[in-house]
Amino acid sequence: MSKKLLIEGMKCKHCKQNLKEALTEDIDGVEVLDISIEEGYALVNMNQDVHINDIKNIVEDLGFKLIDVK
C-alpha cells in the first residue's frame, strides 16, 4: 500500500538521503518512491506488517517530525 508521509524539518539533499536509507534499511517492507524536501513529504510503498510507529520512530531519530500519514 502506498502512503504519503508528511515530514517537517528536511532541509537538504543530505536529509533526503538519510531518510531514504533509514526507511529502507531499518524497516523491512518499506520502499521509498519519492521524497520532496520542498513539499515536505516522503511517498512510500509498505507492506501490511509495517507499523506507522516504527516509521515515526525512524523519522524522529533523524531529527525530523512526522506530521501526518495519508
N, C-alpha and C positions, 0 to 999 in steps of 0.2 A: 504494500500500500504506500502511496506517496503522501508525504506530509511536508508542509511548509513551516519551518521553524523561524519565528520572528526573534531576532537576536540583536541586542543592544551592546555596543562597545567595540565592534570591529572597526579598525581604522586604517589598516594597510594590507598589502599582499601577504605579509608575514602572518598576520592574524588569520587570514583566509586559509593559508596553507596549514597552519597549526590546527585549526578547527577541522579541516578535511582529514588530516592524518589521525587526529584523536577519534573522530567519529567512526572512521573505517577500521582503524587498527585496534581500538579499545572495546568496541562493541561488535559482536558477531551479528550479522544480519542487517547491517546498515550500508547502503550505497549512496554516496553523495552525488547528486545530479548537477547541482549548481549552487554557488554561493555568491551573493551580491553584497559587497561591502557598502555600496552607495545606498541600496534599498534596505539593508539590514535583515537579510534572510538567508537561510540555507534550505534548499529543496532536496529532500532525501527520499529514497525508497527504503522501506524497512519491513522485515517480516513481523508476523503477529507476536512472536516471542519477545520482541524488544519492548522494554518498558520506558515510558516517557521520563520517568525519574532517573533512569540511567543516562539518558541523553542530557537531561538538565544538569546532572552532576558533572558530566564531561564539560559542558559549556561553561559552567560556573567555575570549575577548576582552572579553566583557561583565563578567567577574569572577565568573562562576558556575562550577560544576563539574558536568560530565556524568557521573553515577554509573553509569547503565546505559541500555540501549535494549531495549525489549520489543516 
